[in-house]
């Protein structure tokens, strides 16, 4: 589906804002440790790239929502980053992208698309939560990540597995992610443990939905039909067809 100029502008500004905030964080802006700064900057760029694809290439609702949430979160980061040229560029791009996404200027054809044509809603929500949880944990854990590192790494890995519909990925999101989130919540300093609890709770709720299951185990088998092979019955039938028939003998009883 062809995207509107407003959607293309919003997607481009979303990526531009993420690059600006990544630049502001990489030069030492903010109260985060170097490892957390790297996770935060790289995660913002990766998520904004996915939102750009969803908005421009797919003209999808989930792409616009992801772009809007990213812009709102980046404006929240502005309170923890000192003023600089990167800061002003990030605020301007994020505010403009949020205005375009939230306003009525995007293509109505994308808004009115039938929900059956796209992936299930809760499956998309699960993937977005798993992919965004490492960035959110790194952003709010100003006092250190603690056990949040384990959940952040597992969440990123689970998002990649679930996006490719790898066998067992749904079991990982349903059982392993909540199991790791429990000790991570107790070992992550305030306010990071609040994001751990909230993110793991939403991910578990979405993972146990029917939408999440149908995204990796559809009711209709979409695999191509197997090509008929040379079974023994077909081989014998082919041989009998190719074998020359015996000549007809005259009937001796005929007068």
N, C-alpha and C positions, 0 to 999 in steps of 0.2 A: 504494500500500500504506500502510495506517495505521501510524504509528510508535507505539512503546511510550512510556510516561512516562519511563522511564530514558533512551531515546534522545533524546527531546526535551530532557530536562534536560542531557544531555551536550552536545548541540549548542548549547544556550543558554549553558552555562558556557564552551564553547570560544570563542564570540564575546565573552562578557564578559571573559574573560582577555585576549583580543587587544586589546580596548578599554583595559583597565587598563595593559597594557604599552605601548600606543601613547601613553597619557597620561604614563607614567613616562619614556618616551624623549623626548617632545615638550617636557618641562620641563627638559631638559638632562641627564637621567640617562644615563650610559654614556660610553664613550670615542670615540664616533663623531662624524664631521663632520656639519654640518647637513644636507647633501644626503643622506648615508647614513642619517641618522636619519629623514628624510622617507620614503625608500624602504623602510626597515625597518618603520616604523610603518604606512604605507599598505599594504604588502604583507601584514603580519600580519592586518590587518582584512579585506583582500580574500580571503585564503586561508581565514580562519575563516568568512567568509560563505559561501564555496563548501562548506566542510565542514558548516556548519549546514544548507544545502539538501540535501546528500547524506545527512545523518543523519535529519533531521526529515521532509523531503518524500519522499525516495526510500527511506529506511531501507536504504541500500546499504552494502556492505562497504567500498568505497573511501572513503565519507564517514567511517566510523568510523576507518579507518586514518589518513586525513588529520588528523582531529581528534586522534588519539593522538600522531602525530608532531609536530603543532603544539604540543600541551601539553608534550611532552618537550623540544622546542626552547626553549619559553618558560621552562621551569624552568632550562635551561642559561643563558639570558640573565640570569637572576637573579643569577648570580655576577659579572656585569659592571656591574650597575646598583646604585647606593647605596640604602640603606633609606629608605622613605618610605611614605606611605599607599597610593600607587599600587602600590608593590612588594608590600605585604602582600596587597592585593586580587588582584593578578595571580598570586601564588604560590598563594593559596587556591583561586582559580577554576581555575587550570591543574592543580593537584594533584587536585582533585575530578573534573574532566573526564577526566583520565588514568585515574583509578581506575574511573570508570563505563565508559569505553570498553574498558579492558583486562579488566574483570571479567565475570562470567557474568550480569549483570543486564539485559542488553539483550534485545530480542525475539528468540526463537529462529527465528521465521519469516524474519527477514531473514538470519540466519546460514545457513539451509538453503536459501536461494533457489537455483534452478538457474542455473549460470553462463551458460547460453545466453540467459537472459532479459535480461542486462545487456551493457554494452559489453565488448569483449575486455580481458583483464587487462593485457597489456603496453601496449595503447593508453591505458588509464587511467594506467598508470605513467608513460608518456611525457609525457602532459599534465600530470601532477602534478609531475614533475621540471622540465619547462620553466617551469611557473608558479612553482615554489618556488625555482628557482635564483637569480633576482635577490635575493630576500630572504636566502637563505643566504650569498651572496657579500657582501652589505652587512653581514650580522651578524658575519662572521668577519674582515673586512678592517679591522682596527683601525688598521693602518698605512697606509691608503689603498687605493683600488680599482685605480688604474693602468689597465691594459687590461681589467680586469674590467668596466668600464662598458660597453664595446662588447658583450661577451657577455651582460651582464644585459639590455640593451635588446633585443638580438636574440632572446634566449630568451623574453622577455615577448611580443614580436611574433609569434614562431613559435608560442607557446602559443595566442594568439588566432586565428591562421590555421588551425591544426590543429583547434581546437575547432569551428570553423565548416566544416571540410572544404573549405577553399578549394583550388582547383586549384593544384598545385605546392607545397602546404604540406608534404607528405611529403618532397619533394626538398630543401626548405629544412632540415628537421630531419636529414636523412641526410647532406647534403654541406656546407651553409653553416655550420651550428652547429659541427660538428667543426673546420672550417677556421678559423673565428674563434677557437675555443677554444685552438688551438695558440699563436698569438702572445699571446693574453690570459694564458695560463699563465706565459709568460716575463716578462711585464711587470707582473704583479700581485704585490705584496709578500706575504711570509709572514704569516699562514697562509692568505691568500685563495687562493693558487694551488692549494692542495690541494683546495678545494671546486670550483674551476674544472675541474680534471682529473677529479675523481670525478663531478661532475655531468654534464659533457660525455660522459664515458665511458658512464655509465648511459643517458643520452639516446640516444646512438648505438646502443648495444646494443638498446634497446627499439624504436628507429625502424626497424632492419633486420629486425624480426621480422614474421612473417606476420600477427599480430594488429594491428599498427600499419597494415599495408597494407589489411587487410579493413575497418578502421574508416572509411576514406575511399574505398575502392574495393571495395564488396561484390561477391561472386560473383553474386548475384541482383540484377537491375536493379529497384530499388524505385521508379523513376519511373512515373507513371501512363501508361496506354496513350494514344497520340495519338488525338484525335477524328477520325473519318473525314471528310475534306473533299470538296468537290465536284469529283471527278476528271472528266476528259472522258468516260470510259466511263459513269460514273453519270449525267452530264448527258444524254448521248445516249439512255441507257436510259429516263430519265424522260420525255424528249420523245416517244419512240416509244410509251410507255405512254399518255401523255395525248393523242396524236393520234387523231382519230376514224377508225374503220375504214370502208373503202368498203362500200357496200351490195352484197349478194350478187346476181349476175345469174342469170336463169333459164337452165337448160341447154337449148339449142336442139336438141340431139340426142335429147332425151327425147321419145318419142312421146306 
